[in-house]
Amino acid sequence: MRGNQQLVARIKKSSKYSYQSPEGEWFEVSVHPDLGSHTVYGNLNQYRLTDLAFGVRLENGDVVPLPMR
């Protein structure tokens, strides 16, 4: 596969942290499984996986949402 891709997330409306980012705004994240329940870094904060919706930002800037189970 060619080009750079970045894991991104946005805070779910149902999260108690939804005020920390404009609604629907994607931000870059990194995943750190050794941090207990707060395993995702991004938006200058730490989040639980359950508080976020994930996507992949393509090289052209488009974001492809990742389906969640």
N, C-alpha and C positions, 0 to 999 in steps of 0.2 A: 504494500500500500504506500502511496506517495503522499507527501505533505505532512504538515504538523497538525496534530489534534490535541485538544485539551479537555479534560474532564471538568464539567461545570455543574453547578447546582443552583436551585432557587429554593427559597424557604416556602414550605407549604402554608397555605392560608390557615390550616388547622393547628399549626405549631404555635406554641406560646412565644416563640421568637420571631413571629412574622413581622413585627414592627421594626426589625433590625435591617431591613432592606426594602426598597420600593417593590411593590407587588409585581411579581412576574419577572423581576430582573435576574439575569443569569450572572454568576460570578465564578471565578476559577477556584477549584478545590483540590486538596490532596488528602488521601486516606491514610490514616495511621492506626492500625489495629491494636496497638499496644497502649492506647490511652483510655482504656475502660469504656464507659458508655458514650463518651464524646470522642468519636473516632474520625471526624472529618474537620479539617482546617480550611477556612475560607472566609472571605468578607471580614477579615480581622477578628474572627471568633472561632469557637469550636462548636460543633453540632453533632447530635446523634444522627445515625442514618435515617431514622424514622421521621426526622423533622424536615428532610430535604427531598426534592425531586431532582433527578440527575439527567444530564444530557452530555453530548459531545459537541464541542465547538470545532467546526471544520476550518481549514485554512482560509476559506473565503469569508469567514465570520458567521456563517449560518450555524444554528444550533439544532441538532437532531435529538429530540427527547428520547430517553431510554425508558422502555416499559418497565413497570414495577409489578411484582407479583402481589 
